[in-house]
Amino acid sequence: MAKFPIGIMADWLRLPFAESIAKSHELGAQGVQLYAVEGDMAPENQTPATIAEKRRILSDNGIEISALCGDLGGHGFAIAADNPFKIERSKRIVDLALELGGNVVTTHIGVVPHDADCDRYKIMQEACNELAEYAHQNGAWFAIETGPEPADRLRTFLDGLGCKGVGVNLDPANLVMVTDDDPVAAVHTLAPYIVHTHAKDGVMLKKTDPQVIYDFFAEGGIGDLRLEEYFLETPLGQGKVDFDAYLKALNEIGYTGYLTIEREVGADPTADIKLAVEFLKARM
């Protein structure tokens, strides 16, 4: 079994930048994924001095950027009128990733429709083509996170793009919790595109159309939907992701990138992340 590098989504440590990087090192990670859409990490808030300082802090702690998260919310790239702004902002996040020594930007693009001939499908492909081409020209990857649709539909969407530079951020828990898809099979289905992965776990409590779930997030929780009735994110190893089989599948396809721990909920995410690092190391 390959020893994959371990990353942490450092924002969930709920610490300032320097402290979160130091804590990630202390917890045994080699890399971090950081949100880069607002506040201290937003591209428009960077100067050569702030970027140099962040690079120094990363280097001093032996930590590299596994990826930046460029999720701009809403319906991803499904609404044509929103896309000029979102595409340009996403390009600036790609630039920032490269300036910090990384080369992967992850995001949700919206729910890929069943119908490849519908307008929304074409709108999403046009946006992804432009972003993927920009990433490719600059030696980076624009990585689509799994979850809103089954892996085979995402594979068809990706195969239909006309450029390089597009990848997948495979999140096994999203597939389990929302899509009711098999993460192990998804690894093989999406193998040529996987450039980053999340180590996250969870269970589905009630099945529904994933579009309903992602619309809820996109529209700021409008309506009386209670997400806790549909799925539950759990600490690593306590959900329905078969991590032994999942890691074996990643090894079989020759993946050598990061397993980045994401723990979005819970009373003590830092403690859960510490356990997750130990959980993963015990299986490699």
N, C-alpha and C positions, 0 to 999 in steps of 0.2 A: 504494500500500500504506500503510495506517495505521501510525503509529508507536505501538505498544502500550507502555505503561509496563512496565518490567522490575522484577520482585521477586526476592528471594532467600529461600529457607527458611533463616533465619539460624542455626538450631540446628546445621546441618551444617557451619558454620564452626568449631564446637567452641571457642567463645570466650565469656567472660562477656557479659552483656547489653550494657553500654556499648561494649565492644570490638567486639562483633559488629555493632552498628548503625554504628559508625564504619567498620568494614571494608566493610560493605555499601555505604555511600556511596562509599568509595574505589574499589570495584569497578565503580561506575557504575549502581547500582540506585536506583530511586525509592521502593521499598517493601520491606517484609519480611513474611513469614509466620512466625509463632512458635507453637510448641507451648505449650498453656496447660492442661496436665493435671497437672503436678506441679512441685515445686521452686519456683524463683524466680518462675515465671509462673503458678502455680496461683491461682485466684481467692481461695481461703481464706488465701493468704499475702500478700494485698494490703491496704494501708491507703491512705487518702487521700494520705499523704505518698509512699508508694512509687509510686502511680499518677502523681502529679504529677512525680516524678523521671523516670519512664520517658517521660512525655510531653515533658519538657524535653530529654532525650537524643535522642529522635526528632526533635523540632523543630530542635535545634541542628545535626543532621546532614542536614536536609532530607529525612527519611525518613518515610513514612506506613505504617500497617498495611494491607497488602493483604488479609490474613485472619489469623485465629487458627485453629490446628488443635485441634479438640476431640475427637480420636479417643480414646475410652476403652477401646479394646481389646476382647478377648473376641469374642463373636459379634455385635457391634454391638447392634442393637435387636431381635434375633430371638428372645430369650428373655424371656417376659413377666415372670417373677419379678425379672429384673435391671432392668427398665425404669423403675420409679419412681425409683430412685437415679440412674440414668444420665440420665434426662430432667431432673431437677432440677439435676444437676451441669452438664449441657449448657446449661441456661438461665443459670446463673451465668457460664459462659464467654461466652455472648452478651452479658451485662451488661458483662463485662470488655472485650470487643471494643469496645463502644460507649464505654466510659470512656477507652479508649486512642485513640479517633478512628477506629476501623474499623467495618465493619458486616457482615462475612462471617465465619461460622464453618464450617469444613469438617470432615467426618468420613466414615468408612466406616460404613455402616449394617448390614453383613452382606450375604450373597448373596441377591438378590431371587429367590424361587423361580419355576420355570416355571409352576406352578399358582396362578392368582390366587384360587382358592377354598380353598386350604389355610390352616390356622390360622396358620402362621408368616408368610405374606403379610399376613394381616389384622393380626397383632400388630405387624409392622413399619410398616404404614400408620398404625395408631393412634398409635404413637410419633412418627412423622414428622409427622403432622397436628398433634399437640400442640406439637411443637417449631417447626414452620413458623408456626403461628398466633402463638406467643409472639414469634418473630422479627419477623413482620409487624407486630404491635402496637407494636413498639419500633423500627421502621424499619431492621431488619436482615434478613439472609438466612441460612438454615440450608442449607448447600450439601453435597450428597451427592457423594462422589468416585467417579468411574468406575473400572471394572476388574473387579469380581466377576461382572458379567453383561453381555451385549451391550447396546449403546446402545438398540436398539429395545425391549428388555424393560424397561430403566430408564425409557424414555419412557412406556410404558404404565402403569408403576407411578406415575410422577409425575402423569400425566393423571388418575389415579384418586384423587388426594388432593383433599380438599374445601376447601383453603384456599390462600391466597397465602403468600409468605414462604419457599417452598422453592426452592432453586436447585441448580445442578450445578457442581462443581469438576471440570473436564474434564482428566484426566491421560492424555495420548496413549500414554505408555509402558505404563501398566497394561493398556490395551486390546491393545496389541501383544504384550506379554510373557505375559499370562495368559489373556486372553479370545479372542485371535486375531480381533479385530474391527478395522475400518478407522477410524482416528481422524478422517480427513477426512469420511467419511460420517457419523461420530458427531457432528461439529460441526453438520451440517445437521439430523440427527435430533433433537438436543437443543437446538437453537438458542434456543427461547423461555426456556430455563432456565439457560443458562450465565452465571454471575456471577463466575467465577474460573477460571483455568487453571494447570496446571503445565507447565513446560518441562522435560521429562524424556525420555530416550531408552532404548531397549533392544531386545533380540531374544528371541524364543521359541526355545528349544532342543528342547523336547519338549512336545507338546500333551497336556494332561490336563484333567479336570474342574476348573474354577476353584474349586468347593466344596472340593476336596482341598487346594488351595493355601491358601485362606483359613482352613480348619479348622486347618491347621498353624500359622498365625500366631496364631489365636484360642486354641489350646490349648498355647501355649508350646513348640512344636517337638516335641510328643510323637510318637513313632514313628520310623521309620528313613528317612523321606523326606529326600532331599537336594535342596534348592531349586536348587542350582547346576546340576543336571542338567536343569532345566526352563526357566529363563530367566536372562538376564544383563542387568543394568542397565549402560548404557554412557555415556560422556561424550556430550554433545549433538552430533548430527551423525554419530555413529559406529554408530548402531543402525538400526532399520527404520522409524522415524517419518520420513515425508516432510515435513520442516518447511516447505519452500517451499509445498507444497500445503496443509498444515495452516494456516499463517498466512494464505494466500489465502482459505481457507474461513472463518476467523474474520473476516476483513475483509468477505467477502461477506454474512455474516449481521448485520453492523453491531456486532460486539463491540468494545468500547473499553476493556475492563478489563485486568487484569494478566496478564502471562506470568511466573509465579513459578518460578524455577529450583530444582529439587529434585535433589540429588545425595547419595544415602543411603550410597553405598559408595565404595571406592577408597582408595588410599594417601594421596592429597592432594586432598580434596574442594575446598579453597579454590582450588587451581590449576585444577581442572576447572570450578568455578563462574566463574572469571575468563574462561576460554575460552568458556564458554557465553554470558556477557554479550556478548562480542565476536562470537560466532556469530550471536546474535539481532540485534544492531545492524546487522550487515552485510546482513541480509535485510529491513530495514525502511527 
